[in-house]
Amino acid sequence: MKLLLVGYGKMGRLVEELAPEHGFDIAGCIDVGTGDWTAPADVAVDFSTADALGANFARYVERGLPAVIGTTGWSAHEADLRAQAERAGIGVVAAANFSIGVNLFQLVVGEAARLMKTHPQFGAWIHEAHHVAKRDAPSGTALLLRDTMVGASYDRPIDMSSTRAGAIPGVHTIGFDGPSDTIELTHTARDRRGFAAGALLAARWIHGRRGWYTMTDVLRGERPPG
């Protein structure tokens, strides 16, 4: 299978590095003002920017090219992009975080929120920390975890905070604090390889599919067509 890499920053280069061991060839790389959009490819992997995604997505629609989207900060435009994907009949896996560990962590957080919803003495918070160059705060993953808690019927306030410092790959902590004790759940990324490996897993899974999916759909093991 051939991948079109869109966005050639740290994540794009890491996907390129890991692609051969996952059975992929790189058809081409698109970055600001460079690259060949006509390169034959089976799936696009987009780690560009929120500002660039709209124009990139128009290319995927035009080509009928399935896409894996790891760019964050564009949630306000999701409804429009989903409608475009549906009209074009293309497959999309969009996730704030492609780490397999983070997505399993999301399931654990959802279960914790379900347990805590009947114990009003516990208040909740989310704190995330990333490298200084990360633009969006709170992170897309933190917002996803908040939405997971709300979706699990946790209906009390959830305080959110962020840290941007150094070269931190990513730390997300969910906390519940009561009068007598505190419960914390934390996921810590040691490097970005887990994100790239998850994106490559999603790229193989989405090939030949139609519809809009998340990384949770990929991990739940729905079998691809054929």
C-alpha positions as protocol buffer text, in pm:
chain_id: "A"
residue {
  index: 1
  type: MET
  ca { x: 0 y: 0 z: 0 }
}
residue {
  index: 2
  type: LYS
  ca { x: 113 y: 353 z: -80 }
}
residue {
  index: 3
  type: LEU
  ca { x: 80 y: 644 z: 161 }
}
residue {
  index: 4
  type: LEU
  ca { x: 59 y: 1014 z: 81 }
}
residue {
  index: 5
  type: LEU
  ca { x: 205 y: 1203 z: 377 }
}
residue {
  index: 6
  type: VAL
  ca { x: 45 y: 1544 z: 428 }
}
residue {
  index: 7
  type: GLY
  ca { x: 237 y: 1760 z: 672 }
}
residue {
  index: 8
  type: TYR
  ca { x: 606 y: 1681 z: 701 }
}
residue {
  index: 9
  type: GLY
  ca { x: 682 y: 1787 z: 1056 }
}
residue {
  index: 10
  type: LYS
  ca { x: 793 y: 1560 z: 1339 }
}
residue {
  index: 11
  type: MET
  ca { x: 494 y: 1327 z: 1309 }
}
residue {
  index: 12
  type: GLY
  ca { x: 505 y: 1311 z: 930 }
}
residue {
  index: 13
  type: ARG
  ca { x: 874 y: 1219 z: 934 }
}
residue {
  index: 14
  type: LEU
  ca { x: 814 y: 955 z: 1202 }
}
residue {
  index: 15
  type: VAL
  ca { x: 530 y: 798 z: 1001 }
}
residue {
  index: 16
  type: GLU
  ca { x: 768 y: 789 z: 704 }
}
residue {
  index: 17
  type: GLU
  ca { x: 1035 y: 619 z: 918 }
}
residue {
  index: 18
  type: LEU
  ca { x: 800 y: 349 z: 1049 }
}
residue {
  index: 19
  type: ALA
  ca { x: 603 y: 292 z: 727 }
}
residue {
  index: 20
  type: PRO
  ca { x: 824 y: 16 z: 578 }
}
residue {
  index: 21
  type: GLU
  ca { x: 799 y: -210 z: 885 }
}
residue {
  index: 22
  type: HIS
  ca { x: 420 y: -178 z: 863 }
}
residue {
  index: 23
  type: GLY
  ca { x: 413 y: -275 z: 496 }
}
residue {
  index: 24
  type: PHE
  ca { x: 374 y: 71 z: 342 }
}
residue {
  index: 25
  type: ASP
  ca { x: 558 y: 261 z: 71 }
}
residue {
  index: 26
  type: ILE
  ca { x: 562 y: 641 z: 68 }
}
residue {
  index: 27
  type: ALA
  ca { x: 403 y: 773 z: -251 }
}
residue {
  index: 28
  type: GLY
  ca { x: 487 y: 1135 z: -173 }
}
residue {
  index: 29
  type: CYS
  ca { x: 510 y: 1406 z: 90 }
}
residue {
  index: 30
  type: ILE
  ca { x: 307 y: 1727 z: 91 }
}
residue {
  index: 31
  type: ASP
  ca { x: 427 y: 2022 z: 296 }
}
residue {
  index: 32
  type: VAL
  ca { x: 382 y: 2398 z: 277 }
}
residue {
  index: 33
  type: GLY
  ca { x: 422 y: 2488 z: -90 }
}
residue {
  index: 34
  type: THR
  ca { x: 585 y: 2158 z: -184 }
}
residue {
  index: 35
  type: GLY
  ca { x: 484 y: 1809 z: -296 }
}
residue {
  index: 36
  type: ASP
  ca { x: 286 y: 1643 z: -572 }
}
residue {
  index: 37
  type: TRP
  ca { x: -87 y: 1602 z: -501 }
}
residue {
  index: 38
  type: THR
  ca { x: -122 y: 1375 z: -805 }
}
residue {
  index: 39
  type: ALA
  ca { x: 113 y: 1105 z: -672 }
}
residue {
  index: 40
  type: PRO
  ca { x: -70 y: 767 z: -683 }
}
residue {
  index: 41
  type: ALA
  ca { x: -163 y: 666 z: -329 }
}
residue {
  index: 42
  type: ASP
  ca { x: -403 y: 437 z: -143 }
}
residue {
  index: 43
  type: VAL
  ca { x: -444 y: 643 z: 178 }
}
residue {
  index: 44
  type: ALA
  ca { x: -345 y: 992 z: 296 }
}
residue {
  index: 45
  type: VAL
  ca { x: -206 y: 1045 z: 646 }
}
residue {
  index: 46
  type: ASP
  ca { x: -255 y: 1408 z: 751 }
}
residue {
  index: 47
  type: PHE
  ca { x: -50 y: 1558 z: 1034 }
}
residue {
  index: 48
  type: SER
  ca { x: -56 y: 1911 z: 892 }
}
residue {
  index: 49
  type: THR
  ca { x: -229 y: 2203 z: 1070 }
}
residue {
  index: 50
  type: ALA
  ca { x: -587 y: 2299 z: 1147 }
}
residue {
  index: 51
  type: ASP
  ca { x: -559 y: 2594 z: 908 }
}
residue {
  index: 52
  type: ALA
  ca { x: -444 y: 2371 z: 621 }
}
residue {
  index: 53
  type: LEU
  ca { x: -691 y: 2088 z: 675 }
}
residue {
  index: 54
  type: GLY
  ca { x: -984 y: 2243 z: 486 }
}
residue {
  index: 55
  type: ALA
  ca { x: -783 y: 2277 z: 164 }
}
residue {
  index: 56
  type: ASN
  ca { x: -623 y: 1935 z: 215 }
}
residue {
  index: 57
  type: PHE
  ca { x: -961 y: 1773 z: 268 }
}
residue {
  index: 58
  type: ALA
  ca { x: -1091 y: 1918 z: -58 }
}
residue {
  index: 59
  type: ARG
  ca { x: -807 y: 1728 z: -229 }
}
residue {
  index: 60
  type: TYR
  ca { x: -908 y: 1401 z: -62 }
}
residue {
  index: 61
  type: VAL
  ca { x: -1267 y: 1452 z: -175 }
}
residue {
  index: 62
  type: GLU
  ca { x: -1158 y: 1539 z: -528 }
}
residue {
  index: 63
  type: ARG
  ca { x: -942 y: 1226 z: -552 }
}
residue {
  index: 64
  type: GLY
  ca { x: -1173 y: 993 z: -359 }
}
residue {
  index: 65
  type: LEU
  ca { x: -875 y: 927 z: -132 }
}
residue {
  index: 66
  type: PRO
  ca { x: -928 y: 773 z: 215 }
}
residue {
  index: 67
  type: ALA
  ca { x: -763 y: 976 z: 490 }
}
residue {
  index: 68
  type: VAL
  ca { x: -625 y: 937 z: 840 }
}
residue {
  index: 69
  type: ILE
  ca { x: -639 y: 1276 z: 1015 }
}
residue {
  index: 70
  type: GLY
  ca { x: -418 y: 1337 z: 1317 }
}
residue {
  index: 71
  type: THR
  ca { x: -431 y: 1716 z: 1295 }
}
residue {
  index: 72
  type: THR
  ca { x: -608 y: 1881 z: 1590 }
}
residue {
  index: 73
  type: GLY
  ca { x: -781 y: 2213 z: 1655 }
}
residue {
  index: 74
  type: TRP
  ca { x: -1044 y: 2188 z: 1377 }
}
residue {
  index: 75
  type: SER
  ca { x: -1342 y: 2046 z: 1568 }
}
residue {
  index: 76
  type: ALA
  ca { x: -1560 y: 2347 z: 1477 }
}
residue {
  index: 77
  type: HIS
  ca { x: -1546 y: 2230 z: 1114 }
}
residue {
  index: 78
  type: GLU
  ca { x: -1608 y: 1861 z: 1178 }
}
residue {
  index: 79
  type: ALA
  ca { x: -1975 y: 1860 z: 1071 }
}
residue {
  index: 80
  type: ASP
  ca { x: -1886 y: 2016 z: 735 }
}
residue {
  index: 81
  type: LEU
  ca { x: -1597 y: 1775 z: 670 }
}
residue {
  index: 82
  type: ARG
  ca { x: -1811 y: 1476 z: 765 }
}
residue {
  index: 83
  type: ALA
  ca { x: -2077 y: 1587 z: 519 }
}
residue {
  index: 84
  type: GLN
  ca { x: -1815 y: 1624 z: 245 }
}
residue {
  index: 85
  type: ALA
  ca { x: -1679 y: 1276 z: 317 }
}
residue {
  index: 86
  type: GLU
  ca { x: -2026 y: 1126 z: 305 }
}
residue {
  index: 87
  type: ARG
  ca { x: -2106 y: 1289 z: -29 }
}
residue {
  index: 88
  type: ALA
  ca { x: -1774 y: 1174 z: -174 }
}
residue {
  index: 89
  type: GLY
  ca { x: -1806 y: 821 z: -34 }
}
residue {
  index: 90
  type: ILE
  ca { x: -1459 y: 822 z: 118 }
}
residue {
  index: 91
  type: GLY
  ca { x: -1336 y: 666 z: 441 }
}
residue {
  index: 92
  type: VAL
  ca { x: -1187 y: 880 z: 719 }
}
residue {
  index: 93
  type: VAL
  ca { x: -1032 y: 793 z: 1054 }
}
residue {
  index: 94
  type: ALA
  ca { x: -1006 y: 1112 z: 1260 }
}
residue {
  index: 95
  type: ALA
  ca { x: -859 y: 1114 z: 1609 }
}
residue {
  index: 96
  type: ALA
  ca { x: -703 y: 1367 z: 1842 }
}
residue {
  index: 97
  type: ASN
  ca { x: -454 y: 1099 z: 1941 }
}
residue {
  index: 98
  type: PHE
  ca { x: -365 y: 780 z: 1755 }
}
residue {
  index: 99
  type: SER
  ca { x: -175 y: 617 z: 2040 }
}
residue {
  index: 100
  type: ILE
  ca { x: -320 y: 274 z: 2113 }
}
residue {
  index: 101
  type: GLY
  ca { x: -250 y: 329 z: 2483 }
}
residue {
  index: 102
  type: VAL
  ca { x: -434 y: 663 z: 2489 }
}
residue {
  index: 103
  type: ASN
  ca { x: -738 y: 513 z: 2324 }
}
residue {
  index: 104
  type: LEU
  ca { x: -749 y: 229 z: 2575 }
}
residue {
  index: 105
  type: PHE
  ca { x: -704 y: 493 z: 2847 }
}
residue {
  index: 106
  type: GLN
  ca { x: -1013 y: 669 z: 2709 }
}
residue {
  index: 107
  type: LEU
  ca { x: -1218 y: 354 z: 2769 }
}
residue {
  index: 108
  type: VAL
  ca { x: -1087 y: 333 z: 3130 }
}
residue {
  index: 109
  type: VAL
  ca { x: -1173 y: 702 z: 3187 }
}
residue {
  index: 110
  type: GLY
  ca { x: -1526 y: 645 z: 3060 }
}
residue {
  index: 111
  type: GLU
  ca { x: -1577 y: 361 z: 3305 }
}
residue {
  index: 112
  type: ALA
  ca { x: -1439 y: 570 z: 3593 }
}
residue {
  index: 113
  type: ALA
  ca { x: -1679 y: 852 z: 3508 }
}
residue {
  index: 114
  type: ARG
  ca { x: -1971 y: 610 z: 3507 }
}
residue {
  index: 115
  type: LEU
  ca { x: -1875 y: 490 z: 3855 }
}
residue {
  index: 116
  type: MET
  ca { x: -1826 y: 844 z: 3987 }
}
residue {
  index: 117
  type: LYS
  ca { x: -2150 y: 995 z: 3857 }
}
residue {
  index: 118
  type: THR
  ca { x: -2342 y: 860 z: 4158 }
}
residue {
  index: 119
  type: HIS
  ca { x: -2090 y: 996 z: 4411 }
}
residue {
  index: 120
  type: PRO
  ca { x: -2141 y: 1374 z: 4416 }
}
residue {
  index: 121
  type: GLN
  ca { x: -1879 y: 1430 z: 4687 }
}
residue {
  index: 122
  type: PHE
  ca { x: -1608 y: 1381 z: 4422 }
}
residue {
  index: 123
  type: GLY
  ca { x: -1515 y: 1667 z: 4192 }
}
residue {
  index: 124
  type: ALA
  ca { x: -1324 y: 1609 z: 3869 }
}
residue {
  index: 125
  type: TRP
  ca { x: -1038 y: 1766 z: 3677 }
}
residue {
  index: 126
  type: ILE
  ca { x: -827 y: 1706 z: 3368 }
}
residue {
  index: 127
  type: HIS
  ca { x: -470 y: 1827 z: 3335 }
}
residue {
  index: 128
  type: GLU
  ca { x: -253 y: 1780 z: 3028 }
}
residue {
  index: 129
  type: ALA
  ca { x: 111 y: 1866 z: 2958 }
}
residue {
  index: 130
  type: HIS
  ca { x: 286 y: 1886 z: 2619 }
}
residue {
  index: 131
  type: HIS
  ca { x: 597 y: 2028 z: 2455 }
}
residue {
  index: 132
  type: VAL
  ca { x: 628 y: 2402 z: 2419 }
}
residue {
  index: 133
  type: ALA
  ca { x: 562 y: 2399 z: 2042 }
}
residue {
  index: 134
  type: LYS
  ca { x: 215 y: 2243 z: 2069 }
}
residue {
  index: 135
  type: ARG
  ca { x: -30 y: 2511 z: 1957 }
}
residue {
  index: 136
  type: ASP
  ca { x: -371 y: 2403 z: 2089 }
}
residue {
  index: 137
  type: ALA
  ca { x: -452 y: 2411 z: 2459 }
}
residue {
  index: 138
  type: PRO
  ca { x: -626 y: 2220 z: 2599 }
}
residue {
  index: 139
  type: SER
  ca { x: -513 y: 1936 z: 2377 }
}
residue {
  index: 140
  type: GLY
  ca { x: -752 y: 1754 z: 2147 }
}
residue {
  index: 141
  type: THR
  ca { x: -701 y: 1444 z: 2361 }
}
residue {
  index: 142
  type: ALA
  ca { x: -801 y: 1633 z: 2677 }
}
residue {
  index: 143
  type: LEU
  ca { x: -1118 y: 1752 z: 2506 }
}
residue {
  index: 144
  type: LEU
  ca { x: -1188 y: 1396 z: 2391 }
}
residue {
  index: 145
  type: LEU
  ca { x: -1147 y: 1267 z: 2747 }
}
residue {
  index: 146
  type: ARG
  ca { x: -1382 y: 1539 z: 2876 }
}
residue {
  index: 147
  type: ASP
  ca { x: -1640 y: 1443 z: 2613 }
}
residue {
  index: 148
  type: THR
  ca { x: -1598 y: 1078 z: 2710 }
}
residue {
  index: 149
  type: MET
  ca { x: -1675 y: 1162 z: 3073 }
}
residue {
  index: 150
  type: VAL
  ca { x: -1979 y: 1369 z: 2977 }
}
residue {
  index: 151
  type: GLY
  ca { x: -2093 y: 1089 z: 2746 }
}
residue {
  index: 152
  type: ALA
  ca { x: -2072 y: 854 z: 3044 }
}
residue {
  index: 153
  type: SER
  ca { x: -2328 y: 1079 z: 3222 }
}
residue {
  index: 154
  type: TYR
  ca { x: -2081 y: 1258 z: 3447 }
}
residue {
  index: 155
  type: ASP
  ca { x: -2280 y: 1582 z: 3477 }
}
residue {
  index: 156
  type: ARG
  ca { x: -2073 y: 1786 z: 3724 }
}
residue {
  index: 157
  type: PRO
  ca { x: -1810 y: 2050 z: 3633 }
}
residue {
  index: 158
  type: ILE
  ca { x: -1477 y: 1921 z: 3501 }
}
residue {
  index: 159
  type: ASP
  ca { x: -1192 y: 2167 z: 3557 }
}
residue {
  index: 160
  type: MET
  ca { x: -936 y: 2167 z: 3272 }
}
residue {
  index: 161
  type: SER
  ca { x: -580 y: 2299 z: 3267 }
}
residue {
  index: 162
  type: SER
  ca { x: -272 y: 2277 z: 3045 }
}
residue {
  index: 163
  type: THR
  ca { x: 107 y: 2301 z: 3063 }
}
residue {
  index: 164
  type: ARG
  ca { x: 337 y: 2379 z: 2767 }
}
residue {
  index: 165
  type: ALA
  ca { x: 704 y: 2327 z: 2848 }
}
residue {
  index: 166
  type: GLY
  ca { x: 1017 y: 2165 z: 2718 }
}
residue {
  index: 167
  type: ALA
  ca { x: 984 y: 1857 z: 2498 }
}
residue {
  index: 168
  type: ILE
  ca { x: 707 y: 1667 z: 2683 }
}
residue {
  index: 169
  type: PRO
  ca { x: 549 y: 1419 z: 2434 }
}
residue {
  index: 170
  type: GLY
  ca { x: 220 y: 1416 z: 2626 }
}
residue {
  index: 171
  type: VAL
  ca { x: 81 y: 1354 z: 2976 }
}
residue {
  index: 172
  type: HIS
  ca { x: -293 y: 1339 z: 3053 }
}
residue {
  index: 173
  type: THR
  ca { x: -425 y: 1306 z: 3407 }
}
residue {
  index: 174
  type: ILE
  ca { x: -787 y: 1259 z: 3511 }
}
residue {
  index: 175
  type: GLY
  ca { x: -852 y: 1326 z: 3878 }
}
residue {
  index: 176
  type: PHE
  ca { x: -1142 y: 1283 z: 4119 }
}
residue {
  index: 177
  type: ASP
  ca { x: -1114 y: 1451 z: 4458 }
}
residue {
  index: 178
  type: GLY
  ca { x: -1338 y: 1400 z: 4759 }
}
residue {
  index: 179
  type: PRO
  ca { x: -1336 y: 1504 z: 5124 }
}
residue {
  index: 180
  type: SER
  ca { x: -1109 y: 1220 z: 5231 }
}
residue {
  index: 181
  type: ASP
  ca { x: -920 y: 1095 z: 4927 }
}
residue {
  index: 182
  type: THR
  ca { x: -808 y: 1154 z: 4570 }
}
residue {
  index: 183
  type: ILE
  ca { x: -809 y: 922 z: 4270 }
}
residue {
  index: 184
  type: GLU
  ca { x: -584 y: 992 z: 3970 }
}
residue {
  index: 185
  type: LEU
  ca { x: -557 y: 814 z: 3636 }
}
residue {
  index: 186
  type: THR
  ca { x: -260 y: 911 z: 3418 }
}
residue {
  index: 187
  type: HIS
  ca { x: -138 y: 826 z: 3071 }
}
residue {
  index: 188
  type: THR
  ca { x: 222 y: 928 z: 2990 }
}
residue {
  index: 189
  type: ALA
  ca { x: 366 y: 908 z: 2640 }
}
residue {
  index: 190
  type: ARG
  ca { x: 739 y: 830 z: 2638 }
}
residue {
  index: 191
  type: ASP
  ca { x: 782 y: 923 z: 2273 }
}
residue {
  index: 192
  type: ARG
  ca { x: 583 y: 980 z: 1953 }
}
residue {
  index: 193
  type: ARG
  ca { x: 639 y: 636 z: 1801 }
}
residue {
  index: 194
  type: GLY
  ca { x: 314 y: 507 z: 1951 }
}
residue {
  index: 195
  type: PHE
  ca { x: 119 y: 784 z: 1775 }
}
residue {
  index: 196
  type: ALA
  ca { x: 280 y: 705 z: 1439 }
}
residue {
  index: 197
  type: ALA
  ca { x: 225 y: 329 z: 1477 }
}
residue {
  index: 198
  type: GLY
  ca { x: -142 y: 388 z: 1556 }
}
residue {
  index: 199
  type: ALA
  ca { x: -182 y: 612 z: 1251 }
}
residue {
  index: 200
  type: LEU
  ca { x: -32 y: 340 z: 1030 }
}
residue {
  index: 201
  type: LEU
  ca { x: -269 y: 82 z: 1183 }
}
residue {
  index: 202
  type: ALA
  ca { x: -560 y: 315 z: 1104 }
}
residue {
  index: 203
  type: ALA
  ca { x: -434 y: 367 z: 748 }
}
residue {
  index: 204
  type: ARG
  ca { x: -437 y: -6 z: 679 }
}
residue {
  index: 205
  type: TRP
  ca { x: -781 y: -44 z: 840 }
}
residue {
  index: 206
  type: ILE
  ca { x: -953 y: 238 z: 650 }
}
residue {
  index: 207
  type: HIS
  ca { x: -838 y: 123 z: 306 }
}
residue {
  index: 208
  type: GLY
  ca { x: -1150 y: 10 z: 117 }
}
residue {
  index: 209
  type: ARG
  ca { x: -1396 y: 144 z: 374 }
}
residue {
  index: 210
  type: ARG
  ca { x: -1645 y: 429 z: 357 }
}
residue {
  index: 211
  type: GLY
  ca { x: -1765 y: 643 z: 644 }
}
residue {
  index: 212
  type: TRP
  ca { x: -1627 y: 844 z: 935 }
}
residue {
  index: 213
  type: TYR
  ca { x: -1451 y: 658 z: 1215 }
}
residue {
  index: 214
  type: THR
  ca { x: -1244 y: 712 z: 1526 }
}
residue {
  index: 215
  type: MET
  ca { x: -944 y: 522 z: 1656 }
}
residue {
  index: 216
  type: THR
  ca { x: -1178 y: 345 z: 1897 }
}
residue {
  index: 217
  type: ASP
  ca { x: -1354 y: 190 z: 1598 }
}
residue {
  index: 218
  type: VAL
  ca { x: -1019 y: 66 z: 1470 }
}
residue {
  index: 219
  type: LEU
  ca { x: -922 y: -86 z: 1805 }
}
residue {
  index: 220
  type: ARG
  ca { x: -1257 y: -254 z: 1854 }
}
residue {
  index: 221
  type: GLY
  ca { x: -1155 y: -475 z: 1567 }
}
residue {
  index: 222
  type: GLU
  ca { x: -1420 y: -418 z: 1306 }
}
residue {
  index: 223
  type: ARG
  ca { x: -1295 y: -618 z: 1012 }
}
residue {
  index: 224
  type: PRO
  ca { x: -1216 y: -422 z: 695 }
}
residue {
  index: 225
  type: PRO
  ca { x: -1410 y: -521 z: 382 }
}
residue {
  index: 226
  type: GLY
  ca { x: -1287 y: -810 z: 171 }
}
